[in-house]
Amino acid sequence: MNRTELLTHYESLDRLMDAMNQAAQQGDWETLATLETRSQPHIHTLMTAPSIVLDAVDQQHKLSLIQRILHHDARIRALAEPQLDKLGEQLQASGIKRKSTLAYQRAQIGY
């Protein structure tokens, strides 16, 4: 991988993370999930890429992109975590309701 390919992956990931942030702000969780799937190849490539020496301008550009990506990630998490907690509570309540219904049905038929 050369410097151009490396920076292109960071730029693509930054654009995807920005779109994910916008989807989270709009509560569009399906789009967020789709975009997250599309981001995985970029993340994998960047995590497994060999170390590339960049000049000062490219290094600063890379650092700026990483900071933006991390900012987007923090915003997405701040928006998604309450929704995940709410979903967990709903699933737990549903499980309790299902168990109660099953116990009641068993009691009705004499189990």
Disulfide bonds with the S-S distance in Angstrom:
none
